[in-house]
Amino acid sequence: MPVVLQVTDLHLGRLSAHDAARREVLRSVIAGMQPDLVVVTGDVCENPIDSPEEVDNALPWLDALGADYLVTPGNHDVGNKLSLGKFGITRGLFDHWSQHFGRGWARRDLGGWSIITLNTQIMGSGWPEEAEQLTWLEAQLASAERAAVFMHMPLDLGPNGDAVPNAHYWPIDPGPRDQLLPLLSQPKVRVLATGHLHHYASFPSAKPPRVWCPSSTFQVHIEGLTALGVIRHDLEGDIARHRYLPLDMPGVESVTV
């Protein structure tokens, strides 16, 4: 049975004095769990616009976790979706990230499952890579027996999304979502796991079934929900199960939006 550990929204460099201690907490979790793969769903860094060395430093930080991993970028790594109108994704940030971690879409096959990562930050950009990623995804799903898909931003904010402050900030935009849904709603996509929201939630009846992974470094208060931790995904047979694992992290922040 493949086991995938999802980690997200590390924001390395935000409180850099705690970065080494936080890595040791995750190393301990990984050593105890021994997952087949760790997937980091974005916001590895905090502010590479002003401190591009954060991306450079993130590579040895992740390598030192002691596990095989895939990583896809978030808005703090390469810039916001362009529709927000500020701090948008740029070629410079995207290329710098890609030199270290690839462009954000990748596939790893484990025990009859295809683990797929997608780059949400280029969605809606109009860049050639946006269409390239979508074509690539279609081909990957066509050849996959069953899939678990990981990306930074969620498709939407769930049934109470209209009540979330700054609702436009959090999910991918309607246009890219409408392009993705026919592909991700295929029965072979057993779970869509995302980050960005900094708290845990699960929507097993959605198509595709969805899991929000909380941040491991600081809490964001949305709809009265808070959480801190990682997600263990157990991919057994045709079924994707998950478990939220709380973490006791040093230097945790609490932010209200």
N, C-alpha and C positions, 0 to 999 in steps of 0.2 A: 504494500500500500504506500504510494507516494505521500510524503508529508512536506508541505510547503509552509514556511514561516513568513508571514507578511509583516513588514516593518514600514513605517511611513512617517513623514514630516519630522525628520530629525532636527532640522534647522541648525546644523553644525555651524558654529561661529556666533550664534546668537548670545549664548553664555559660554564662551569658549573655555573658560576655566573648568567647566564640568564635562567637556567633550570626552576626555580620556576615561573618566569615571563612568559615563553613560555607556561607552563602548564596552567596558568590563561587565556591566549589567547584561548587555545583550550577548556578550560572549558566554556568560554563565547560562543564559537561557538556551543558547544554541548548543552548548556542550551537554546540557541535560536532555534536550529534545532530540538532538542529532537529526535535523531535518534534511531531506534530500536536496532542498533548494531554499534559499532566502530570496524573497522578492521585495525590493524597496520601491514603494510607489510614490516617489517624488518628494520634493522639498528636502533634499539631502542637505542643501546649503541654506544660508540665510540671506546674504546680500552680495552675490558675486558681481553686481553692477559696480559697486564701489570697491569690492575686495575680491578680484578674480582669483586670487590664490586659494579661496575657499574651495573651488572646484578641484584645484590641484591637490589640496590637502585631503579632500574627501576620498580620493582613490586609495591611498594607503590606510586610511581609517577603515574603509569597508573591507579591504583585503585582510586586515588584521582581525576581522570577526571570526575567521577560521571556518568559513563555509563557502560553498559554491553559491553565487548570487547572480541575479539579474536586477537591473535598476533602470527605471524610466524617470524622466525629469518632471518636476513640478514648476509652478509659477515662480517660486523663489530661486530656481536653478537656471531657467532660461528666459523668464519673463512671463507676464500675464497674457491671457488671450487678448487679441488685438481689439476686440469690441469694447473693452473696458476703457480704452483711450489713454491709459497712463501705465508706465513701466511695462510696456508690451514686449513681447518676444522680439529679439533682434538677431540678425545673422551672426553678429559677433559672439553673443552669449550661446547661441545654438551650436555654432562651430566649435567653440571652446569646450563645451560639454561633450560634443560628439567625439572629439579627439580622445577623450578619456573613457567614455562609457558607451559609445555608439549613439545612434540617432533616436533611440527610445522604443523602437519596435523590434521584438525578438521572439523567438520560439525555442522552447526546450521540451523535449519529449521524455516523459517519465512513466514507466509502467502502464502504457496504454492511454495516458493523458498528455495533452499538449498544453503546456504552460505558455501563455502568450502575453506579452506586454505591448501596450500602445502608448504613444506620445499624445496626450490631450492638448498640449500647449500649441501645437501647429494646427489644430483643428479650427477651421474658420479663418486661417491666415491667407488662403489663396496661394500659398507657396507650392511649387511642384511636389515637394515632399508630402504634402497633405494628400494629394491624389495617389501618390506612390504608396503611401501607407495603407490607404483604403483598398487599393488593388491587391497589395500584398496580403492583407487580412483576409480578403475573399478567397485567395488561393490557399492560405493556411487552413482556414476552416473547411474548405472543400476536401482537404486531405486528412483532416483530423478525425479520430474516432470519437473523442470527447475532449472538451476544452475547458480550462479555467483561464479567464482573462483578467489582467491586472492593469490599472491605469490610475492616474492621479485624480483628476476631477470626476465627480459622479455624473451620470446621465441626467439626473434631476434630484430634487430635494425631498422626494417621498410625498405621501398624501397630504402633509401639512406644510408643503414647501412655500406656499404663499405667505405664511406667517413668519418666515425666517427673515431677519434683518439683512439688508443688502443682498437680496435673493439672487440678483443677476450675477453677483461676483462668484458664486460657488460652483454651479454646474457648467458643463459645456453648453454652447449656444444651440438654439433650436435647429438651425440648418445642419450642422455636423451631427447632431443627435438623430435627425431624421435619416441621415445617410447610414449611421451606424446600426440603428435599431433592427432593420431587416436582417442584418448579418448576425448580430448578437442575440436575437430572439430565436435563433435556431435551437431546437432541443438539445443538440450536442454541446451547446454552451451551458455548462452546469452551474457556473457561478461567475459573476462580475464583481471583482473586489477593487475598491478604490480607497483613496485617502482624502487629503485636503480639508475635510470638515472637522478634524481633530476630536471626533468622538465616535463611539461605536453605535451601530444600528444594523439591523438585518431585515431584509424584505424577501422572505422565501417564496412568496406567491407571485412576485413580479416576474416579468419576462424581459431579460433573463433574471434569475434570482440574484439578489444583490447583498453585498456586505460592505459596510463602511468600517475601515480600520482607524482606530484612534491614533493620535500622535503619541510618541513615546517620550516627549520632552515638555510640552506644555498644553494646558487645557484651554479650549475655546468654548464658551457657554453659548449654546444655541438651543432654543426651544426647551430650556431647562435641563438639557442632557449634558452630562460631562463624563469623560472616561479617559483613561490613560493606560496604554499597554500595546500589545501586539495581538495578531490573530494567527492561530494555528489552523491550517486547512488540511484535513484528512481526506484524501481522494481514494476512496475504496470502491472498487467495482465501477458501477455507473453513478455513484452517489458522491456528492461533494458535501462534507460536513465541516463545520468550523467551530472553533472555541475561542472566546475572548480571554486573554491572559493578562491580568493587571500587572503593572510593573511599579516597583518602588525606585524611582529615579532621583538622583541628586539634582538640586537646582531647578526644580519644577516651577514653571510659571503658570499663572491663571489669568486668562484674558477674557473680557466680556465684549461681545460685539452686538 
